[in-house]
Amino acid sequence: MTIKYTKDHEWVQQDADATLVTVGITVHAQDALGDVVFVDLPEVGKTFNQGEVAGVVESVKAAADVFMPVSGEITEVNEALRADPSLANSAPMDAGWFFKVRISDAAQLEALLDETAYEKFSADN
């Protein structure tokens, strides 16, 4: 399954149902934040436009917004992450996912960075 990235350090993985994506923060983001102690996840059923703040992640160092990488409706949130925010550090690309979205514009997904472009962006910034 394809994983895309944003310049705000979120990852987006298209699920088997092409209209659904899973969203989380990247390894780079969790490294910069340090130990995550709290996550504020969006409400299931809420609709966001691309670029809107959909949640917040707080660490011992800082708080950061989690931006909506694509427009769509929240279909599920990771309750395990809410109960154990450290999953964002220990498994940011797996068990530490944040939420799932039913995308409303597939073109937005295609416009996100692939892994090579994201790695170059992260190294330069």
Secondary structure, DSSP 4 states (H G I P E B T S, - for coil): --EEE-TTSEEEEE-SSTTEEEEEE-HHHHHHH-SEEEEEPPPTT-EE-TTSEEEEEEESS-EEEEE-SS-EEEEEE-HHHHH-TTHHHH-TTTTT--EEEEES-HHHHHTSB-HHHHHHHHHH-
